Amino acid sequence: MGGVALDDGGCKVKAPDGGWGWAVLFGCFIITGFSYAFPKAVSVFFKELIREFGVGYSDTAWISSILLAMLYGTGPLCSILVNQFGCRPVMLVGGLFASLGMILASFATSIIHIYLCIGVITGLGLALNFQPSLIMLNRYFSEKRPLANGLAAAGSPVALCCLSPLGQILQYEYGWRGGFLILGGILLNCCACGALMRPLLPPKMSEAPGVENAPDDGDKKPKPKPKMLDFSVFRDRGFVIYTVAASIMVLGLFVPPVFVVSYAKELGNEDTKSALLLTILGFVDIFARPTCGIIAGLSWVRPRCVYLFSFAILFNGITDLVGSLSKDYSSLVVFCIFFGISYGMVGALQFEVLMAVVGTEKFSSAIGLVLLFEAIAVLVGPPSAGRLLDFTKNYMYVFLLAGIEVVLSALVLAICNFLFIKKKPEAPEAAVEAGETKNHSCKPPIEEPHKTSGNSEKPKNSGDPRPESVVKDSTEVETFLKVKDGQKMNVTCSPESDL
């Protein structure tokens, strides 16, 4: 897992599942909130930008689109940087970029200037924070990882509920230029979160209990250089299935939150009343994510986490299909409640499942490649739904299209995992070790009276107080019964007993 300098994953450090990991979780919570909520929070300034530069709403909408494209599309670049320099330096630089982009945007003289500053520079900065924070969270948590992912994912709806009203206040008090400048200062908190990402230190061999006469430094093999981007993940069927399913899912996942407010206005509701739907959706989402993380961490659920993720996606797609039949405000409120639950479940599980599929060592490369494919879907999905709306003039078809895409994603993930992913057979050494641990973990071996057998041996020392012989298989004799003459047999209940 975490290396001392580069976090290359070469040192297999046990995840502490707590301790400093809670500080890492807090940093990941903040970063996730900024990454997902900031593109939506910037939209409160669009009307002022339209007046300032004389452009249309579609022109200002490109700001959020470019920002999201940078967040997802730079995944491979983030993976390369993390593999070469480590998580903390990348996040510190990313925080500076995120802040610098907003500060430069406050001096913008054209909409193109804002595209470059907010969309490219700030988007790249947020990307350099988002992906490394998830990698560090994966390294610090193992047993409690589903809960940690759920809590970190809750940062998105919490930040959205805070940043959107804050943006409106800043725009009213200081105008869009002053608002951008203050938001740039707020984004400097990404650097503070990056400073929390302390690498895990490998234990020293000389300090490890039960280990004596550690080998000299001269006997140690030099560490191989970390790969810039590990494409071997594509050999894993589980990763390929996950990538295909996630790309299909993203086509329709973000469509309902974009169009639900306009749908409510189309039905004749007031602007304030219509905007309340997103507040309801976000409030439900806040509680759904950590709750789903707790459920995913249960001992009988975690091995089947992929199927729980498939259910969450299916639940979301069916909600879209049923929501397409909404004809009044009350039905849209019910839709937002169920959509918030399912959307929160998907948000809490998507990276947890990816971590479980590829493992810690390849996660830094896997998440970059997955985000690259999702970036393409993010750019295609909402605009396609908008064109469908322009052609049909009916929101029902937009929600139906989104629902069909999400349901298809759930079916691909569940069916392909059931048909093509088989449980890997346990390696012989692992099986022997598991059997030995099971038999010797907490109790000393039970001594039995000597039985005549071709495999039995006479004790070398006749003065040994133990019984004359103990029936054991050859593997256990070699592993556990090599004791000095006259020394009693004893196996302690500690992790080192597996060695």
Secondary structure, 3 states (H helix, E strand, C coil): CCCCCCCCCCCCCCCCCCCCHHHHHHHHHHHHHHHHHHHHHHHHHHHHHHHHHCCCHHHHHHHHHHHHHHHHHCHHHHHHHHHHHCHHHHHHHHHHHHHHHHHHHCCCCCHHHHHHHHHHHHHHHHHHHHHHHHHHHHHHCCCCHHHHHHHHHCHHHHHHHHHHHHHHHHHHHHHHHHHHHHHHHHCCHHHHHHHCCCCCCCCCHHHCCCCCCCCCHHHCCCCCCCCCCCHHHHHCHHHHHHHHHHHHHHHHHCHHHHHHHHHHHHCCCCHHHHHHHHHHHHHHHHHHHHHHHHHHCCCCCHHHHHHHHHHHHHHHHHHHHHHCCCCCHHHHHHHHHHHHHHHHHHHHHHHHHHHHHHCCCCHHHHHHHHHHHHHHHHHHHHHHHHHHHHHHCCHHHHHHHHHHHHHHHHHHHHHHHHHHCCCCCCCHHHHHHHHHHHHHCCCCCCCCCCCCCCCCCCCCCCCCCCCCCCCCCHHHHHHHCCCCCCCCCCCCCCHHHHC
